[in-house]
């Protein structure tokens, strides 16, 4: 044993497991009187936010939630969703944020798969959640406990479906003395579901260490100051809001909540609350660009936006620059906690013309500071491709900001980590400055409005129609959504079906955003062995869009 290993052991004074829960306690301790949450007429300081989160943690503990148990949420961007991100991990439990756009069968499947013990759901989603809970209880006889949120800013329809009401439950429990992280930073903090290439959802399990580090990376990447005023245009259900619930806590900032993503509401919140940071998929940035210029009047502060979810169109980057919003392009996946790479703006770029700046900023960029590796490798040889801007390979990550793996799916986990790197499935080149640029997707995933759509899942729905002989679904470029599903269909001999009938058929089987926006009845190109050549269909889709 060397001298530096003698009598120099880890102990409670010199080693604490990393967890973003610690950011909440610090902000309550140091900035307890400063604003933490704004939502309509509601205002909470960091002291109050911490107390509410600690009351929720106490209530969940009383309901039997402990280390390794799953708590699902079906919530918009409200204070309750912020509090869930603080309370659930403090118990060593695992947060499962459900996508509010999904239908009841898939919601039930996900809650069943992750063995959710408690569901916190907003009254707005009562119809599909009542259906989902009924399906869940029928599938396994699961006695899931349901907590209803009756948001003060929601006046629409929706009945209570649970045994508890959120505010009453908080009032009935004294707050925990302290929100504490886990003993082991490798413990799971969240499970988020993402579509795989087979169409089967995969449960991406992330850990406290990664969430902590990515929350710090967000601030470093954006050079965010203390006390940012952050607008929740990005759904918190999406990769845990890219870890920004914890970033804002670290900086003692203000969460400006938003139930609906609408141009007037976004720009109104920016003006009223002095918002200076927000994140969104390209579709939301386009919404801001094309809004009535009068809605931007009175916004005098510098506003910084982060874009990811799909490669931002050049017109979007140029448009944001023209209205004076500063945009940072990041790249990532659910498996790397949201963004884990960024197109870092070098000082010299400011001297380039707008067209060149748009090209440079449109790249996926370089790894986050606390991500140990990101490069483009040949997936067969695992050798790095030359930085020539021409040689294609697959983007791969390694480091602490990579998931634990896929829940209950060891085969998919092993495949994703082959060769000691996480395989993204995104095909790209590495340019001479080592910035990465995506060229195509090896996964047949369509990214529409920041949401992933499995083309195979849509094809499966189409194949259920008796008139369909063959079909293939690809991404069609869309100025509003980034991408939308385009279906190519061949009908069976003698069969007849219209595009409208197929759309109606798909609507009965899929969530609305997954339904093809266009159906073309055309011959589908195939190899000699009958394999569909999707690359040709993608070219058709791009060509038609360019003509239009």
C-alpha positions in Angstrom: 0.0 0.0 0.0 1.4 3.4 -1.0 1.6 6.3 1.4 -1.4 8.0 -0.2 -3.6 5.0 0.6 -2.6 4.9 4.2 -5.1 6.2 6.7 -6.7 8.4 4.0 -10.1 6.6 3.7 -13.3 8.0 2.4 -15.6 9.2 5.2 -18.8 11.2 5.7 -16.7 14.4 5.9 -14.8 14.0 2.7 -17.0 12.0 0.3 -20.6 12.5 -0.6 -22.4 10.8 -3.5 -23.3 13.3 -6.2 -27.0 14.0 -6.6 -28.8 17.1 -8.0 -31.1 17.0 -4.9 -28.3 18.8 -3.1 -28.9 21.9 -5.3 -32.3 22.3 -3.9 -31.2 22.2 -0.3 -28.4 24.7 -1.1 -30.7 27.2 -2.8 -33.2 27.0 0.1 -30.4 27.6 2.5 -28.7 30.4 0.7 -31.4 31.9 -1.5 -34.5 31.0 0.5 -36.1 34.4 0.1 -35.6 34.6 -3.6 -38.2 33.6 -6.2 -38.1 30.0 -7.3 -41.4 29.3 -9.1 -43.9 31.5 -11.0 -47.1 30.1 -12.2 -50.0 32.3 -13.0 -51.0 33.9 -9.7 -48.8 31.5 -7.7 -45.4 32.5 -6.4 -43.0 30.4 -4.4 -39.6 31.3 -3.0 -36.8 28.8 -2.8 -37.6 28.3 0.9 -41.2 27.5 0.0 -40.4 25.4 -3.0 -38.0 23.3 -0.8 -40.7 22.9 1.9 -43.4 21.9 -0.6 -41.0 19.3 -2.2 -40.1 18.0 1.3 -43.9 17.7 2.1 -44.4 15.7 -1.1 -41.4 13.5 -0.2 -42.9 12.9 3.2 -46.3 12.1 1.7 -44.8 9.6 -0.8 -42.9 7.9 2.0 -46.1 7.6 3.9 -47.6 5.9 0.9 -44.8 3.3 0.9 -42.5 4.8 -1.6 -38.8 4.1 -1.0 -35.5 3.3 -2.7 -36.0 1.8 -6.1 -39.7 2.4 -6.3 -41.2 4.2 -9.3 -43.3 7.3 -9.2 -45.0 8.2 -12.5 -46.2 11.7 -13.4 -48.6 12.9 -16.0 -48.2 16.6 -15.6 -47.7 19.7 -17.8 -45.0 22.3 -16.8 -46.4 23.3 -13.5 -45.0 23.7 -9.9 -46.0 20.1 -9.1 -43.8 18.8 -11.9 -40.9 20.8 -10.5 -41.5 19.5 -7.0 -41.7 15.9 -8.3 -38.1 16.3 -9.7 -36.9 17.3 -6.2 -39.0 15.0 -4.0 -38.9 11.7 -5.7 -35.1 11.4 -6.0 -34.7 12.5 -2.4 -36.4 9.2 -1.4 -34.1 7.2 -3.6 -37.1 6.5 -5.7 -37.2 6.7 -9.5 -39.1 9.3 -11.5 -41.0 8.3 -14.6 -42.3 11.4 -16.4 -45.1 10.3 -18.9 -45.4 12.0 -22.3 -48.7 13.9 -22.2 -49.2 13.2 -25.9 -49.5 9.4 -25.5 -52.6 7.3 -25.5 -53.9 5.1 -22.7 -52.7 1.7 -23.9 -49.1 2.9 -24.2 -49.2 4.8 -20.9 -50.5 1.7 -19.2 -47.8 -0.4 -20.8 -45.1 2.0 -19.6 -46.3 2.2 -16.0 -46.6 -1.6 -15.9 -43.1 -2.1 -17.3 -41.5 0.2 -14.7 -43.8 -1.1 -11.9 -45.1 2.3 -10.9 -46.4 2.5 -7.3 -47.7 6.0 -7.4 -49.1 8.2 -10.2 -49.4 12.0 -9.9 -51.7 13.2 -12.6 -53.2 16.6 -13.7 -56.9 16.8 -13.9 -56.7 17.8 -17.6 -55.5 14.3 -18.5 -58.3 12.5 -16.5 -59.9 10.7 -19.5 -56.8 8.9 -20.8 -55.3 8.4 -17.4 -58.5 6.8 -16.0 -58.4 4.5 -19.0 -54.7 3.8 -18.5 -55.0 3.1 -14.7 -57.9 0.8 -15.4 -55.8 -1.1 -18.0 -52.9 -1.2 -15.6 -55.0 -2.7 -12.8 -56.5 -5.2 -15.1 -53.1 -6.3 -16.4 -51.5 -7.1 -13.1 -54.0 -6.2 -10.5 -51.6 -3.4 -9.6 -52.9 -1.3 -6.7 -51.3 1.9 -8.0 -52.0 4.9 -5.8 -53.3 7.9 -7.8 -52.8 11.6 -6.7 -54.8 14.2 -8.5 -53.4 17.7 -9.2 -56.0 20.4 -9.4 -53.9 23.2 -10.9 -55.1 26.7 -10.0 -54.4 27.8 -13.6 -56.5 25.1 -15.2 -60.2 25.7 -15.6 -61.0 23.1 -18.2 -62.9 19.8 -18.0 -61.5 16.8 -16.1 -62.7 14.8 -13.1 -60.6 13.6 -10.2 -59.7 9.9 -10.6 -57.5 9.3 -7.6 -57.6 8.6 -3.9 -55.7 11.8 -2.9 -55.7 15.4 -3.9 -52.2 16.9 -4.2 -52.5 20.1 -2.0 -54.5 18.3 0.7 -51.8 15.6 0.8 -49.0 18.1 1.2 -50.9 19.9 4.0 -51.4 16.6 5.8 -47.6 15.8 6.1 -44.8 17.7 7.8 -41.9 18.3 5.5 -38.9 16.0 5.7 -36.1 17.5 7.7 -33.8 17.3 4.7 -33.9 16.4 1.0 -31.0 13.9 0.8 -29.5 12.2 -2.1 -28.8 8.4 -2.3 -25.9 6.6 -0.6 -24.8 5.5 -4.0 -24.7 8.0 -6.9 -25.1 5.1 -9.3 -28.7 4.6 -8.1 -31.3 5.3 -10.7 -32.9 8.7 -10.6 -35.3 8.4 -13.6 -36.7 6.1 -16.2 -37.7 7.7 -19.5 -39.3 5.8 -22.4 -38.0 6.3 -26.0 -39.0 4.5 -29.2 -36.5 2.0 -30.5 -35.9 0.9 -34.0 -38.2 -2.0 -33.6 -41.0 0.2 -32.4 -40.9 -1.2 -28.9 -40.5 1.5 -26.2 -37.3 1.2 -24.2 -37.0 2.4 -20.6 -33.8 4.5 -20.4 -32.5 4.4 -16.8 -30.4 7.3 -15.7 -28.5 7.8 -12.5 -27.9 10.6 -9.9 -24.3 11.1 -10.9 -25.2 11.7 -14.6 -28.1 14.0 -13.7 -25.8 16.1 -11.4 -23.1 16.4 -14.0 -25.4 17.2 -16.9 -27.1 19.9 -14.8 -23.7 21.5 -14.2 -22.9 21.1 -17.9 -26.0 23.0 -18.9 -24.9 26.0 -16.9 -21.3 25.8 -18.2 -22.3 25.3 -21.8 -24.6 28.3 -21.7 -22.4 30.3 -19.3 -25.6 30.8 -17.3 -25.3 33.4 -14.5 -26.8 33.1 -11.1 -30.5 33.7 -10.8 -31.6 33.0 -14.4 -35.3 33.4 -15.2 -36.0 30.2 -17.1 -39.2 29.7 -19.2 -40.6 26.2 -19.4 -41.3 25.9 -23.1 -39.6 22.5 -23.2 -41.8 19.7 -21.7 -40.3 18.6 -18.4 -41.5 15.1 -19.3 -38.9 15.1 -22.1 -35.6 13.7 -20.7 -36.4 15.3 -17.4 -36.5 18.7 -19.1 -32.9 18.1 -20.3 -31.9 18.2 -16.5 -32.8 21.9 -16.3 -35.1 21.5 -13.3 -31.8 20.8 -11.4 -29.7 23.4 -13.3 -32.2 26.1 -12.3 -32.0 24.9 -8.7 -28.2 25.0 -8.7 -28.2 28.6 -9.8 -31.0 29.8 -7.6 -33.0 30.8 -10.6 -36.7 31.1 -11.3 -38.9 28.5 -12.9 -41.4 30.4 -15.1 -44.1 27.7 -15.7 -46.1 27.4 -18.8 -49.0 25.0 -19.3 -49.4 25.7 -23.0 -46.8 26.4 -25.6 -48.3 29.3 -27.6 -46.6 32.3 -29.0 -48.6 34.9 -27.1 -48.1 33.0 -23.8 -44.3 32.6 -24.4 -43.7 36.2 -25.4 -46.0 37.5 -22.7 -44.1 35.5 -20.0 -40.8 36.8 -21.4 -42.0 40.4 -21.1 -43.8 40.1 -17.8 -41.2 38.0 -15.9 -38.0 39.1 -17.6 -37.3 35.6 -19.0 -33.7 35.3 -20.2 -33.4 31.6 -21.0 -35.6 28.9 -22.6 -35.1 25.6 -24.4 -37.2 24.1 -27.2 -37.4 22.0 -30.4 -37.1 24.0 -33.7 -40.9 24.1 -34.0 -41.2 26.4 -30.9 -38.5 28.7 -32.1 -40.3 29.0 -35.5 -43.5 29.8 -33.5 -41.7 32.8 -32.0 -40.2 33.9 -35.3 -43.5 33.9 -37.1 -45.5 35.5 -34.2 -46.9 39.0 -34.6 -44.0 41.4 -34.0 -46.2 43.4 -31.7 -46.1 40.4 -29.3 -42.3 41.0 -28.9 -42.7 44.6 -27.9 -41.4 45.4 -24.4 -38.9 42.5 -24.4 -35.8 44.5 -23.8 -33.6 41.9 -22.1 -31.2 39.6 -23.9 -33.1 36.3 -24.5 -31.1 33.1 -25.0 -32.6 30.0 -26.5 -31.3 26.4 -26.7 -32.4 24.3 -29.6 -32.3 20.5 -30.0 -34.7 17.6 -30.8 -34.0 17.8 -34.5 -31.4 19.5 -36.7 -32.5 23.1 -36.8 -33.3 24.4 -40.3 -31.1 27.2 -41.5 -34.1 29.5 -41.8 -34.8 29.0 -38.1 -31.3 30.0 -37.0 -31.3 33.0 -39.3 -34.8 34.0 -38.2 -33.9 33.9 -34.5 -30.8 36.0 -35.2 -32.9 38.6 -37.1 -35.2 39.1 -34.2 -32.3 39.4 -31.8 -32.6 36.1 -29.9 -29.3 34.3 -29.2 -29.5 30.6 -30.1 -27.3 27.7 -29.0 -27.6 24.4 -30.8 -27.1 21.3 -28.7 -27.4 17.6 -29.5 -28.2 14.5 -27.6 -30.6 11.7 -26.9 -32.6 10.4 -24.0 -29.8 7.9 -23.4 -27.4 10.8 -22.6 -29.8 12.8 -20.4 -30.9 15.1 -23.3 -28.2 17.3 -24.6 -24.6 16.1 -24.2 -23.0 17.9 -27.2 -23.0 21.6 -28.3 -22.0 23.7 -31.3 -19.7 25.8 -29.2 -19.5 29.3 -30.7 -16.0 30.3 -31.3 -15.1 34.1 -31.2 -14.1 34.1 -34.9 -17.5 33.0 -36.0 -18.9 36.4 -35.1 -16.9 37.8 -38.1 -18.5 35.4 -40.6 -21.5 36.4 -42.6 -25.0 35.2 -41.4 -25.0 32.3 -43.9 -21.7 30.9 -42.7 -22.7 31.5 -39.0 -25.9 29.5 -39.7 -23.9 26.6 -41.2 -21.5 26.6 -38.3 -24.2 26.8 -35.7 -26.3 24.1 -37.4 -23.7 21.4 -36.6 -24.1 18.9 -33.7 -20.8 20.1 -32.4 -18.5 18.7 -29.7 -19.0 16.9 -26.4 -20.1 18.7 -23.2 -17.3 19.6 -20.9 -18.1 16.8 -18.4 -18.9 14.1 -21.0 -15.7 12.1 -21.4 -16.0 11.2 -25.1 -17.9 11.9 -28.3 -16.7 11.1 -31.7 -17.6 9.5 -35.0 -16.5 5.9 -35.3 -16.8 3.2 -38.0 -19.3 0.9 -36.2 -17.7 -2.2 -37.8 -14.1 -1.5 -36.9 -14.7 1.0 -34.0 -12.0 3.1 -35.6 -12.4 6.9 -35.6 -13.2 8.3 -39.0 -10.9 11.0 -40.4 -11.9 14.6 -39.7 -12.4 15.3 -43.4 -16.1 16.3 -43.4 -16.7 13.4 -45.9 -16.2 10.0 -44.3 -19.4 8.8 -42.7 -19.5 7.0 -39.4 -21.7 6.7 -36.3 -21.8 9.3 -33.5 -20.8 7.6 -30.2 -20.6 8.8 -26.6 -18.8 7.5 -23.5 -18.6 8.9 -20.0 -20.6 9.8 -16.9 -23.4 11.4 -18.9 -24.6 8.1 -20.4 -27.5 6.0 -19.2 -27.2 2.9 -16.9 -29.0 1.0 -19.6 -32.4 -0.1 -20.8 -34.8 -1.4 -18.1 -35.4 -5.1 -18.3 -33.7 -5.3 -21.7 -30.1 -6.6 -21.4 -29.8 -7.5 -25.1 -30.6 -3.9 -26.1 -28.3 -2.6 -23.4 -25.4 -4.8 -24.6 -25.9 -3.8 -28.2 -26.0 -0.1 -27.3 -22.7 -0.4 -25.5 -20.8 -2.6 -27.9 -17.1 -1.7 -28.0 -17.2 0.4 -24.9 -19.1 3.3 -26.5 -22.8 4.2 -26.6 -24.0 3.9 -30.2 -26.5 6.7 -31.1 -27.5 5.3 -34.4 -26.9 8.7 -36.0 -24.7 8.8 -39.1 -22.4 11.8 -39.3 -19.1 13.2 -40.5 -16.4 14.9 -38.4 -15.3 18.2 -39.9 -11.7 19.4 -39.8 -12.3 21.4 -36.6 -13.6 18.1 -35.1 -17.2 19.4 -34.9 -19.7 16.7 -35.8 -22.4 17.1 -38.4 -25.2 14.5 -38.8 -25.9 13.4 -42.4 -28.5 10.7 -41.9 -30.1 8.4 -39.3 -29.4 4.8 -39.1 -32.4 4.4 -36.9 -35.7 5.0 -38.8 -36.9 7.4 -36.3 -38.8 10.5 -37.2 -38.4 13.6 -35.0 -41.6 15.6 -35.1 -41.9 18.7 -32.9 -39.1 17.3 -30.8 -40.9 13.9 -30.3 -39.6 10.6 -31.6 -41.8 8.5 -33.8 -40.9 5.0 -34.8 -41.5 4.4 -38.5 -42.0 0.7 -37.8 -44.8 1.4 -35.3 -46.6 3.5 -37.9 -46.0 0.8 -40.6 -47.4 -1.8 -38.3 -50.6 0.2 -38.0 -50.9 0.6 -41.7 -50.3 -3.1 -42.3 -53.3 -3.8 -40.1 -55.6 -2.4 -42.9 -56.8 -5.2 -45.1 -56.1 -3.3 -48.3 -52.4 -2.7 -47.6 -49.9 -4.9 -49.4 -46.7 -3.1 -48.6 -45.8 0.2 -46.9 -42.9 2.2 -45.8 -42.8 5.3 -43.6 -40.1 7.9 -43.7 -39.5 11.5 -42.5 -40.8 14.3 -44.7 -39.2 17.7 -44.0 -41.8 20.1 -42.6 -41.3 23.8 -42.0 -43.4 23.7 -38.8 -42.7 20.4 -37.2 -39.2 19.7 -38.5 -40.3 16.3 -39.7 -43.6 14.5 -40.2 -44.4 10.9 -41.2 -44.9 10.3 -44.9 -46.2 6.9 -45.8 -45.7 5.1 -49.2 -48.3 2.4 -49.7 -48.9 -0.4 -52.2 -52.4 -1.9 -52.2 -53.3 -5.5 -52.6 -54.6 -6.6 -56.1 -58.2 -5.7 -56.5 -58.3 -3.8 -53.2 -59.2 -0.1 -52.9 -58.6 2.4 -50.2 -58.3 6.2 -50.0 -55.7 8.2 -48.2 -58.4 9.6 -45.9 -59.5 6.1 -45.0 -55.9 5.0 -44.1 -55.4 8.2 -42.0 -58.7 7.4 -40.1 -57.5 3.8 -39.6 -54.2 5.0 -38.2 -55.9 7.5 -35.9 -57.7 4.6 -34.2 -54.4 2.8 -33.5 -51.9 5.6 -32.8 -51.4 8.8 -30.9 -52.3 11.7 -33.1 -48.8 13.0 -33.7 -47.7 9.7 -35.1 -50.4 9.5 -37.8 -49.0 10.1 -41.3 -49.6 13.6 -42.6 -49.3 12.4 -46.2 -49.9 9.0 -47.9 -48.7 8.3 -51.4 -49.8 5.3 -53.4 -46.6 4.5 -55.3 -44.4 1.5 -56.1 -42.0 0.9 -53.2 -38.4 0.2 -54.2 -37.0 -3.1 -53.0 -33.8 -5.1 -53.2 -33.7 -8.4 -55.0 -34.4 -10.1 -51.7 -37.5 -7.9 -51.1 -36.0 -5.5 -48.5 -37.4 -2.0 -48.8 -34.9 0.6 -49.8 -35.8 3.4 -47.6 -33.0 5.7 -48.7 -34.7 6.0 -52.1 -38.0 7.0 -50.4 -36.2 9.6 -48.2 -34.8 11.1 -51.4 -38.3 11.2 -52.9 -39.6 12.9 -49.7 -36.8 15.5 -49.8 -37.2 16.2 -53.5 -40.9 16.7 -53.2 -40.4 19.1 -50.3 -37.8 21.1 -52.2 -40.2 21.4 -55.2 -42.9 22.7 -52.9 
